[in-house]
Amino acid sequence: MPQFLMMVLFWLKLILILAAPYFFAGMAISLALTRSPWPVPLVYGVDLIGAATGCLVVLTVLTFVDSVSALFFVGAVGALSAIFFASARRASAVLGDPLLPVARLRIFARPSVLAAAFALFAFGNAVIQPYGLKLSIVKNVLESAPPGAVGTRVSEFLRWNSFSRVDVSPSGIHTPFMWGPSPETPPSVIEQRGMAIDGGASTVIYRFDGDFGKLEFLKYDVTNLAYNIRHAGRAAVIGVGGGRDLLSAHLFGFRDITGVELNPIIIDLLSRVFRSYNHLADLQGTRLLVDDARSWFARSTDYFDSIQMSLIDTWAATGAGAFSLSENGLYTLQGWRTFFDHLTPLGTFTVSRWYWNDAETGRMLSLAMATLMDEHISSPREHIFVAAVKNLATLIVAKAPFTPEEVATLTATANRLHFTILVSPQSQPKSPILSEIMGATTPQRLNEAVAKHPLDLSAPTDDRPFFFNQLRITDPRSVWLAHRLGYGVLHGNLAATITLAVVVALSTILVLITTIVPSLPSIRRVKPSIALLGTLYFVLIGLGFMFIEIGLIQRISIYLGHPVYGMAIGLFGIIVSTGLGSLCSYRLSLLTGLRLQFWAGALGLYLIFLPYWFPVLIDQFAAGGLLVRAAVSLTAIVPSGVLMGFGFPTGGLPRPLLN
């Protein structure tokens, strides 16, 4: 209970801090709508177009500066807007409206000084990174310093972009960092740098001078188990990270290796910044590509003998107790079909995930089974092998059934390295839930098998792309299990659910205090029926806008390759198109009941048919680049936004115009 109360107080404080700028911005918008001489549709439309522009500006700013400097930049933009707002205020006075009182504090009466100061802070802090102001609490955890350092984490390299923060620590000689080392790994040391991505995902960059003899320890990692049966031809790695998986592919014998990485900062580190430290980019036959893996494979004509995806995730958002940005298109049925279709006839697809109470492993296995069934493979269990060590499991899915020799090699290697064999074509899984999943012969039987488990182990799809959300909130067993674990993704699911409930409750109370109660005197001045119907009108169009926005953003997030792209482009598209709709309503007002009915019918029909034609369009352009996919996304967003843009200005028109 004390911990829960602390969380409530924390979120109340955070909401109040975050609400402050919105409160004053809301005052400015209200004044512009009610006191300016310009029509409501025009003011509202311009406001929305400005907000939409901000979505793209944020992406641009975070591409060049860190988040703290970006906050100073936002302050500069806000102060700059105050200059224009003051100019508009004086222009309004010329037209006959009285001047409203201005701020008494002189500093606030001089927004140009504030704008210059914030801009200077933003530039200065960005220039001196990583030694300037920076975040010290990341994902609700205070970043600790390496041994011997003073203060917070020591950074040798720190860079932000629109969807990540990459922090590289100084080099040191340590035991090699591996995800799933065998107990039989020979003792060794290597020089390496730690790399933290968003504070919740870590990897390393080994010092590599071209001598693979120094990397022999990689043969003892469970993530590389598949290379014991596939080690020639062409290999692909999804998620380059510090280059460890590409070096592993080279070590086992591959000489044509493609690494696909979404984050351009990581590719820049390996190909330029730390190229003299790690010579992976200098190895013949190595390609490092910046792209969304799923999109790249969809438009590629290449086929591979091995595709590896080790611990690539967005679980950091989920693990920190968040729902936002937790979508992942790499772990859906449609995504795995894309990867599977780019294997050679004898190719393997290998994925490594955390092994905790069969949670992620079970869901990974059900996704593999669903993919094979969708490929019309009659006996999926002949294509799957899973081994684990401690808390990490590696899944190997083969395009063709494993031969007896391949199964023998994998079994002998797992036994020699003391890996636990969880699933094999030649043995029955010891875990009851894994056994039921492997025993399913049809998609229906598979769904029935996973439905018995307290956790959500069903195969994610593009319509439910939440591989890392495994909590069944309606199942007490699931809630108890998440509470008992106290860590990991499942605990993050529970924390996210509780956090969402607390935020909604606190927001509702604050809305009542700051909006509903102050508006009661105004409501008493009009007829109760008008107050009730007007309130319902604006509540319903607001709810409708939010539901449409959330649905579209979630769907295009998978298509665009990253939730941040979906958020930015989705918000930009729907806000700017809503602004255009508001501007159109100035010239084409819904003055009659017939026009209102036509507008409501057109919007309703468009939304009804949207789920039928939009997925078809997505499939047709799945192989397009980011700009093409963004344009396709806007074809669904813009019409709905334009139609919705008529709603608010229509409700704000003087009543006589609607008679």
matplotlib code that plots the C-alpha trace (Angstrom):
import matplotlib.pyplot as plt

x = [0.0, 2.7, 4.3, 1.0, 0.4, 3.8, 3.1, -0.2, 1.6, 4.3, 1.8, -0.2, 3.0, 4.0, 0.5, 0.5, 4.0, 3.0, -0.4, 1.1, 2.2, -1.0, -3.1, -1.5, -1.5, -5.2, -5.9, -4.2, -6.2, -9.4, -8.7, -7.9, -11.2, -13.4, -11.7, -10.1, -12.0, -11.3, -13.8, -13.7, -13.0, -10.1, -8.5, -9.1, -7.7, -4.5, -4.1, -4.3, -1.9, 0.6, 0.2, 0.7, 3.9, 5.2, 5.0, 7.5, 9.6, 10.1, 11.4, 13.8, 15.0, 15.6, 17.6, 20.2, 20.1, 19.5, 16.1, 17.2, 18.4, 15.2, 13.2, 15.0, 14.3, 10.6, 10.7, 12.3, 9.5, 6.9, 8.4, 8.6, 4.9, 4.2, 5.7, 3.3, 0.4, 1.2, 1.3, -2.1, -3.4, -2.4, -3.9, -7.1, -7.2, -6.9, -10.1, -12.0, -11.5, -10.1, -6.6, -6.5, -4.2, -0.6, 1.8, 3.1, 6.4, 8.7, 10.5, 7.2, 6.4, 9.5, 9.1, 11.9, 14.4, 13.0, 13.2, 16.8, 17.7, 16.1, 17.7, 21.1, 20.6, 19.5, 22.5, 25.0, 23.8, 23.8, 27.3, 28.9, 27.3, 27.9, 29.1, 26.1, 22.7, 21.3, 18.8, 19.9, 16.7, 15.9, 13.0, 12.3, 15.8, 18.7, 21.6, 24.6, 28.2, 30.8, 33.2, 35.6, 33.5, 31.8, 28.2, 26.0, 26.9, 30.1, 29.6, 32.2, 29.6, 26.0, 23.6, 19.8, 17.5, 13.7, 13.2, 16.3, 19.2, 22.5, 25.0, 28.5, 30.7, 34.6, 36.5, 37.6, 39.0, 36.4, 35.0, 33.2, 29.6, 27.3, 23.6, 23.5, 27.0, 27.4, 28.7, 31.5, 32.7, 36.6, 37.7, 38.8, 38.9, 38.4, 38.4, 34.9, 32.6, 29.1, 26.3, 23.0, 20.0, 17.2, 18.6, 16.7, 18.5, 22.2, 24.9, 28.6, 31.1, 34.1, 37.5, 38.1, 41.2, 40.4, 41.6, 38.7, 40.8, 40.0, 36.3, 36.1, 34.0, 31.0, 30.8, 29.6, 26.6, 23.1, 22.1, 24.5, 23.3, 21.8, 25.2, 26.3, 24.1, 24.0, 27.4, 27.8, 26.0, 24.3, 23.3, 21.2, 21.0, 18.0, 19.2, 23.0, 23.5, 27.2, 27.9, 28.2, 25.8, 27.5, 30.9, 29.4, 28.2, 31.7, 33.2, 31.2, 31.9, 29.5, 31.2, 28.2, 26.4, 23.7, 22.9, 19.7, 19.4, 16.6, 18.8, 21.1, 23.2, 24.3, 25.3, 27.3, 29.1, 30.2, 31.0, 32.6, 32.9, 34.4, 35.5, 39.1, 38.0, 35.9, 36.7, 33.5, 32.6, 36.0, 35.3, 34.7, 31.1, 29.6, 26.7, 25.3, 21.9, 19.8, 16.2, 13.2, 14.0, 10.4, 10.1, 13.6, 12.8, 9.4, 11.0, 14.2, 14.8, 17.5, 17.2, 19.3, 20.5, 20.3, 18.3, 19.1, 17.1, 18.5, 16.7, 15.5, 12.6, 10.8, 10.1, 11.9, 8.7, 6.7, 9.2, 9.1, 5.3, 4.2, 1.8, 3.0, 5.6, 5.2, 4.0, 6.4, 6.0, 8.9, 7.0, 3.7, 2.4, 2.7, 6.2, 7.5, 5.8, 7.9, 11.1, 10.2, 9.5, 13.1, 14.8, 16.4, 14.8, 17.2, 17.4, 16.8, 15.3, 16.6, 15.2, 16.4, 14.2, 14.1, 13.2, 11.0, 8.2, 7.6, 6.1, 8.1, 9.3, 5.8, 4.6, 7.6, 6.8, 3.1, 4.1, 6.5, 3.7, 1.2, 3.7, 4.4, 0.6, 0.0, 2.7, 0.6, 3.2, 1.5, 3.9, 5.3, 7.0, 9.5, 10.7, 11.3, 14.2, 14.4, 17.3, 17.9, 20.5, 19.6, 17.1, 17.6, 16.1, 16.9, 14.3, 15.4, 12.8, 13.8, 12.2, 12.5, 12.1, 15.2, 17.2, 18.2, 21.8, 20.9, 18.8, 21.8, 24.2, 22.0, 21.3, 25.0, 26.0, 23.3, 24.4, 28.1, 27.5, 25.0, 22.0, 18.6, 16.6, 13.1, 11.7, 13.0, 11.5, 12.6, 11.4, 8.3, 8.7, 8.7, 6.9, 3.1, 2.2, 5.1, 3.9, 0.3, 1.5, 3.7, 0.8, -1.5, -2.3, -4.5, -4.7, -7.9, -6.2, -3.3, -5.6, -7.3, -4.0, -2.7, -6.1, -5.7, -2.6, -3.0, -0.7, -1.5, 0.6, -1.4, 0.5, 0.5, -0.8, -0.6, -4.0, -2.7, 1.1, 1.8, 4.2, 5.4, 2.0, 1.3, -0.9, -4.6, -6.0, -9.3, -7.5, -6.7, -4.0, -2.3, -2.3, -1.0, 1.8, 2.8, 2.8, 4.8, 7.5, 8.4, 10.5, 10.6, 8.0, 5.0, 5.6, 5.9, 2.5, 0.9, 2.7, 1.4, -2.2, -2.1, -0.4, -3.0, -5.9, -4.2, -3.5, -7.1, -8.5, -6.3, -7.0, -10.7, -10.6, -8.5, -10.8, -13.7, -11.9, -10.4, -13.0, -16.4, -16.7, -15.6, -18.0, -21.1, -22.0, -21.9, -24.0, -26.7, -27.2, -28.6, -31.4, -30.6, -31.4, -28.9, -26.2, -26.8, -27.0, -24.0, -21.9, -22.8, -22.0, -18.4, -17.8, -18.8, -16.8, -13.8, -14.2, -14.6, -11.6, -9.4, -10.7, -10.0, -6.6, -5.5, -6.6, -5.0, -1.7, -1.5, -2.0, 0.4, 3.1, 3.6, 3.5, 6.0, 8.4, 8.6, 5.9, 7.6, 7.1, 3.5, 3.0, 4.6, 3.3, -0.1, -0.5, 0.8, -1.6, -4.7, -4.1, -3.2, -6.1, -8.5, -7.2, -7.8, -11.3, -11.9, -10.7, -13.0, -15.9, -15.4, -16.4, -18.7, -20.6, -23.0, -25.8, -28.7, -29.9, -29.5, -25.8, -25.3, -26.8, -24.7, -21.5, -22.2, -23.2, -20.1, -17.8, -19.5, -19.4, -15.8, -14.8, -17.0, -15.2, -11.7, -10.8, -11.6, -9.6, -6.7, -5.0, -5.2, -3.4, -0.8, -0.1, 0.4, 3.0, 4.6, 7.9, 8.0, 10.5, 9.6, 8.4, 6.1, 4.7, 4.1, 2.2, 0.1, -0.6, -1.8, -4.3, -6.3, -5.7, -6.3, -10.0, -11.0, -9.3, -10.8, -14.3, -13.7, -12.4, -16.0, -17.1, -15.7, -16.2, -19.8, -20.5, -18.9, -21.0, -23.6, -27.0, -28.9, -26.7, -27.8, -31.6]
y = [0.0, 2.6, 1.9, 2.4, 5.7, 6.8, 6.0, 8.0, 11.0, 10.6, 10.7, 13.5, 15.6, 14.6, 15.4, 18.8, 19.6, 18.4, 20.2, 23.6, 24.4, 23.0, 25.1, 28.3, 27.2, 26.4, 29.9, 31.3, 29.2, 30.0, 33.7, 33.3, 31.5, 33.8, 37.2, 37.4, 39.1, 36.1, 33.3, 30.2, 27.8, 29.9, 30.2, 26.5, 25.4, 27.4, 26.1, 22.5, 23.0, 24.5, 21.5, 19.2, 21.0, 20.5, 16.7, 16.8, 19.5, 17.3, 14.5, 16.9, 18.5, 15.1, 14.0, 16.6, 17.3, 15.5, 15.6, 18.2, 20.6, 19.9, 21.0, 24.3, 24.6, 24.1, 26.8, 29.1, 28.3, 29.0, 32.3, 33.1, 32.3, 34.7, 37.5, 36.9, 36.4, 39.9, 41.4, 39.8, 41.2, 44.7, 44.2, 43.1, 46.3, 48.4, 46.6, 47.7, 45.0, 46.2, 45.2, 42.5, 42.9, 41.7, 39.8, 41.9, 40.2, 42.1, 39.0, 37.5, 40.8, 40.4, 37.1, 38.0, 37.9, 34.5, 33.2, 34.2, 32.7, 29.4, 29.2, 29.9, 27.2, 24.7, 25.4, 25.5, 22.3, 20.4, 21.5, 20.3, 16.9, 14.4, 16.7, 19.0, 18.6, 15.1, 12.6, 10.8, 8.8, 6.6, 4.1, 4.9, 3.9, 6.0, 5.4, 4.1, 4.9, 2.3, 1.2, 4.0, 6.7, 9.6, 10.7, 9.2, 7.1, 8.0, 8.5, 8.6, 8.9, 10.0, 10.7, 11.0, 10.7, 10.7, 7.3, 6.4, 7.4, 5.6, 5.9, 4.3, 3.9, 4.0, 0.9, -1.7, -5.2, -7.6, -11.1, -11.1, -10.1, -12.8, -13.2, -17.0, -18.3, -22.0, -23.2, -24.8, -21.5, -21.3, -18.3, -15.3, -11.6, -9.0, -5.3, -4.0, -1.0, -1.0, 0.4, 1.3, 2.0, 4.0, 2.9, -0.4, -2.4, -3.1, -4.7, -4.4, -3.5, -5.8, -4.6, -6.6, -6.3, -9.0, -12.0, -14.3, -16.4, -13.8, -14.4, -18.2, -17.6, -16.8, -20.5, -21.1, -18.7, -20.3, -17.6, -19.0, -22.6, -22.6, -21.9, -25.5, -26.8, -23.7, -22.1, -21.5, -19.5, -16.2, -15.0, -12.0, -10.5, -8.4, -5.8, -5.2, -3.8, -3.9, -6.2, -9.4, -11.5, -10.5, -11.5, -14.8, -15.5, -14.8, -16.9, -20.0, -19.7, -17.3, -14.9, -13.1, -11.4, -8.6, -6.7, -4.7, -2.1, 0.4, 2.8, 4.9, 5.9, 2.3, 1.9, 5.1, 3.9, 0.7, 2.1, 5.4, 6.5, 3.2, 1.6, 1.6, -0.1, -2.8, -3.7, -5.5, -3.0, -3.8, -7.5, -8.5, -9.6, -7.5, -5.2, -2.8, -1.4, 1.2, 0.2, -1.4, -5.1, -6.2, -3.5, -4.4, -8.1, -7.4, -5.6, -7.6, -10.3, -12.0, -15.4, -16.5, -19.7, -18.2, -15.3, -14.4, -12.2, -12.1, -10.2, -7.5, -5.8, -2.8, -4.4, -1.5, 0.5, -2.4, -3.2, 0.4, 0.2, 1.8, 1.1, 3.7, 2.6, -1.1, -2.3, -4.5, -5.6, -8.0, -10.4, -10.9, -13.7, -11.4, -10.3, -13.9, -14.9, -12.2, -13.5, -17.1, -16.4, -15.2, -18.4, -20.7, -24.2, -25.4, -22.1, -21.5, -18.6, -18.4, -16.1, -15.7, -14.5, -14.5, -17.8, -16.9, -19.4, -20.3, -16.8, -15.3, -18.8, -20.1, -17.1, -17.3, -21.0, -20.5, -17.8, -20.2, -22.9, -20.4, -19.3, -22.8, -23.6, -20.5, -21.8, -25.0, -27.2, -30.3, -31.3, -28.2, -30.0, -31.5, -27.9, -26.6, -27.0, -24.9, -24.9, -22.8, -21.9, -20.2, -17.4, -17.4, -19.6, -19.9, -21.0, -22.5, -22.8, -24.6, -24.2, -27.9, -30.6, -31.2, -34.2, -36.9, -35.7, -32.1, -33.0, -35.2, -32.3, -29.8, -32.4, -33.2, -29.5, -28.7, -31.6, -30.7, -27.1, -28.0, -26.3, -27.5, -28.9, -27.6, -28.7, -31.2, -33.2, -36.4, -35.8, -34.6, -31.3, -31.6, -28.4, -29.0, -25.8, -26.2, -29.7, -28.6, -25.9, -28.4, -31.0, -28.6, -29.7, -26.8, -23.0, -23.7, -26.3, -24.0, -21.2, -23.7, -24.8, -21.3, -20.2, -22.6, -20.7, -17.7, -15.6, -14.5, -16.8, -16.4, -15.6, -11.8, -10.4, -7.0, -6.2, -7.1, -6.4, -6.7, -9.6, -8.2, -7.7, -11.1, -10.1, -11.3, -8.6, -10.5, -13.6, -13.5, -16.1, -13.9, -10.9, -13.0, -14.4, -10.9, -9.6, -12.6, -12.3, -8.7, -8.1, -8.5, -8.0, -9.5, -7.3, -4.3, -5.3, -5.2, -1.9, -0.4, -1.5, 0.0, 3.2, 3.6, 3.2, 5.7, 8.3, 8.0, 8.4, 11.4, 13.0, 12.6, 14.3, 17.2, 17.7, 17.9, 20.5, 22.6, 22.4, 21.1, 23.0, 26.4, 26.1, 25.5, 29.2, 29.6, 26.5, 27.9, 30.9, 28.7, 26.2, 22.8, 21.0, 23.2, 22.7, 18.9, 18.5, 20.8, 18.9, 15.5, 16.8, 17.9, 14.9, 12.5, 14.2, 14.2, 10.5, 9.7, 11.7, 9.9, 6.4, 7.0, 8.5, 5.7, 3.0, 4.5, 5.3, 1.7, 0.2, 2.4, 2.0, -1.6, -0.6, 2.3, 0.1, 2.0, 3.3, 6.7, 7.0, 6.0, 8.5, 11.4, 10.8, 9.6, 12.7, 15.0, 13.5, 13.5, 16.9, 18.8, 17.2, 18.1, 21.6, 21.6, 20.4, 23.2, 25.7, 24.1, 24.5, 28.2, 28.2, 25.2, 25.5, 22.8, 25.3, 23.0, 19.7, 18.0, 19.0, 17.8, 14.4, 14.1, 15.0, 12.4, 9.8, 10.3, 10.1, 7.0, 5.2, 6.0, 4.6, 1.5, 0.6, 1.7, -1.7, -3.5, -1.5, -0.1, -3.5, -4.3, -1.1, -1.8, -5.2, -3.7, -1.2, -3.2, -3.2, 0.6, 2.9, 5.0, 8.0, 5.7, 4.0, 7.4, 8.5, 5.3, 5.9, 9.4, 8.1, 6.6, 9.4, 12.5, 11.8, 10.9, 14.0, 16.4, 15.1, 15.2, 18.8, 20.0, 18.9, 21.4, 24.6, 23.5, 23.1, 26.6, 28.5, 30.9, 29.2, 31.3, 30.1, 26.5, 27.2]
z = [0.0, 0.8, -2.6, -4.3, -2.5, -3.5, -7.1, -6.9, -5.5, -8.1, -11.0, -9.4, -9.2, -12.8, -14.2, -12.5, -13.9, -17.4, -17.2, -16.6, -20.2, -21.5, -19.1, -20.3, -23.9, -23.5, -22.2, -25.3, -27.6, -25.8, -26.1, -29.8, -30.4, -28.3, -28.4, -31.8, -34.7, -36.9, -37.5, -35.4, -38.3, -39.5, -36.0, -35.2, -38.5, -38.2, -34.7, -35.8, -38.8, -36.3, -34.0, -37.0, -38.0, -34.5, -34.9, -37.7, -36.1, -33.0, -35.2, -36.9, -33.7, -31.9, -34.9, -34.2, -30.4, -27.2, -25.4, -22.7, -25.4, -27.3, -24.2, -24.2, -27.9, -27.3, -24.7, -27.3, -29.8, -27.1, -26.3, -30.0, -30.3, -27.5, -29.6, -32.4, -30.1, -28.5, -32.0, -32.8, -29.6, -30.6, -34.0, -32.4, -30.3, -33.4, -34.7, -31.6, -29.0, -25.6, -24.5, -21.9, -18.9, -19.5, -17.3, -14.4, -14.3, -16.6, -17.9, -19.1, -20.7, -22.9, -24.7, -27.1, -24.2, -23.1, -26.7, -27.0, -23.7, -24.3, -27.8, -26.3, -23.6, -26.3, -28.5, -25.7, -24.0, -27.3, -28.2, -24.9, -24.9, -23.3, -20.6, -20.5, -18.8, -19.4, -18.0, -14.9, -14.4, -17.3, -17.4, -13.7, -12.8, -11.7, -14.0, -12.0, -12.6, -13.5, -10.7, -9.7, -11.4, -9.4, -10.0, -12.7, -15.7, -17.5, -21.3, -24.0, -26.7, -26.4, -29.2, -29.6, -32.5, -32.7, -31.2, -29.2, -27.0, -27.6, -24.8, -25.2, -22.1, -22.1, -23.1, -20.5, -20.3, -18.9, -19.2, -22.6, -22.4, -23.8, -23.7, -23.0, -22.2, -21.6, -18.3, -20.3, -21.7, -21.2, -19.1, -21.2, -21.2, -24.0, -24.4, -24.9, -24.6, -23.1, -25.2, -23.6, -25.8, -24.1, -20.7, -20.9, -23.6, -23.5, -25.7, -26.2, -28.9, -28.8, -29.8, -33.0, -35.1, -37.6, -35.5, -35.0, -32.6, -30.0, -30.5, -29.9, -26.9, -29.2, -30.1, -26.5, -26.7, -27.0, -29.4, -32.0, -31.7, -35.3, -36.8, -35.9, -38.7, -41.0, -41.6, -45.3, -47.9, -47.1, -43.7, -42.5, -39.0, -37.9, -35.4, -35.7, -32.2, -31.3, -34.2, -32.1, -34.2, -37.5, -36.0, -34.9, -38.4, -39.8, -37.0, -38.0, -41.7, -43.5, -45.9, -47.2, -44.3, -44.3, -41.2, -41.1, -38.4, -37.9, -35.8, -38.0, -34.9, -34.4, -38.0, -37.8, -34.7, -36.4, -39.8, -38.7, -35.1, -33.7, -37.0, -35.8, -32.6, -34.2, -37.8, -38.6, -41.4, -43.0, -43.4, -47.0, -47.7, -44.9, -45.6, -43.0, -43.9, -42.2, -42.7, -41.0, -41.3, -42.1, -44.9, -46.3, -46.5, -48.1, -51.0, -51.2, -53.8, -51.7, -50.0, -47.0, -45.5, -42.1, -40.6, -37.0, -34.6, -31.1, -28.3, -30.7, -28.8, -27.6, -24.2, -22.5, -22.7, -21.4, -18.7, -17.4, -17.1, -20.3, -23.1, -25.5, -28.0, -27.1, -30.5, -32.4, -36.0, -35.8, -33.6, -35.5, -37.8, -40.8, -39.9, -39.5, -42.7, -44.4, -42.9, -43.5, -47.2, -47.7, -46.5, -49.0, -49.2, -46.5, -44.6, -40.8, -38.9, -35.3, -32.6, -29.0, -26.2, -22.4, -20.7, -17.7, -16.7, -20.3, -20.9, -23.8, -24.9, -25.0, -27.0, -29.3, -29.9, -30.6, -33.1, -34.8, -34.9, -36.3, -39.0, -40.1, -40.2, -42.2, -44.6, -45.0, -43.4, -42.2, -39.5, -37.8, -35.0, -37.5, -38.2, -34.6, -32.1, -28.9, -26.3, -23.3, -20.7, -17.5, -18.5, -22.3, -24.9, -28.6, -31.2, -34.5, -37.3, -40.4, -43.9, -44.5, -41.8, -39.8, -41.0, -38.4, -38.8, -38.0, -35.0, -33.8, -34.2, -32.4, -29.6, -29.2, -29.2, -26.6, -24.4, -24.7, -23.8, -21.1, -22.7, -21.8, -24.8, -24.5, -27.9, -30.3, -33.2, -31.5, -28.0, -26.1, -24.3, -20.5, -20.0, -20.1, -21.9, -24.5, -25.0, -25.7, -28.1, -30.0, -30.0, -31.9, -35.4, -36.5, -35.8, -33.8, -31.6, -31.1, -29.9, -27.6, -26.1, -25.3, -24.0, -21.0, -19.8, -17.4, -19.6, -23.1, -25.3, -28.5, -31.7, -32.2, -35.4, -37.1, -35.6, -32.1, -32.3, -28.6, -28.2, -24.9, -23.4, -21.9, -18.9, -19.0, -16.7, -16.4, -15.1, -11.4, -11.9, -14.5, -12.1, -9.2, -11.3, -12.5, -9.0, -7.7, -10.3, -9.4, -12.6, -16.3, -19.0, -17.2, -14.1, -16.5, -18.0, -14.5, -13.7, -17.0, -16.3, -12.7, -14.0, -16.7, -14.1, -11.8, -14.5, -15.8, -12.3, -11.5, -14.9, -14.4, -11.0, -12.3, -15.3, -12.9, -10.7, -13.5, -16.2, -15.1, -11.8, -13.2, -16.1, -14.0, -13.7, -17.5, -17.9, -15.6, -18.0, -20.8, -21.1, -19.5, -22.8, -24.7, -22.1, -22.1, -25.8, -26.5, -23.9, -25.4, -28.9, -28.0, -25.7, -28.5, -31.3, -28.9, -28.1, -31.8, -32.7, -30.1, -31.0, -34.7, -34.0, -31.7, -34.1, -37.2, -35.3, -34.0, -37.4, -39.3, -36.6, -37.7, -41.3, -40.9, -38.9, -35.5, -33.1, -33.1, -36.9, -36.5, -33.7, -35.5, -39.0, -37.7, -35.5, -38.2, -40.8, -38.7, -37.1, -40.3, -42.2, -39.4, -39.6, -43.4, -42.7, -40.3, -42.9, -45.4, -43.0, -43.1, -46.8, -46.7, -43.5, -42.4, -42.2, -42.6, -41.1, -44.5, -44.7, -41.2, -42.0, -45.2, -43.2, -40.5, -43.0, -45.2, -42.1, -40.8, -44.2, -44.7, -41.3, -41.9, -45.2, -44.0, -42.5, -45.7, -48.3, -46.2, -45.4, -49.1, -49.9, -47.2, -48.7, -52.2, -50.9, -48.1, -50.0, -50.4, -48.7, -45.7, -47.8, -49.9, -46.8, -45.1, -48.2, -48.2, -44.5, -45.3, -47.8, -45.0, -42.5, -44.5, -45.6, -42.1, -40.7, -43.2, -42.5, -38.7, -39.1, -39.7, -36.3, -33.8, -35.8, -36.6, -32.9, -32.2, -34.8, -33.5, -33.0, -35.5, -38.4, -37.8, -38.0]

ax = plt.figure().add_subplot(projection="3d")
ax.plot(x, y, z, "-o")
ax.set_aspect("equal")
plt.show()
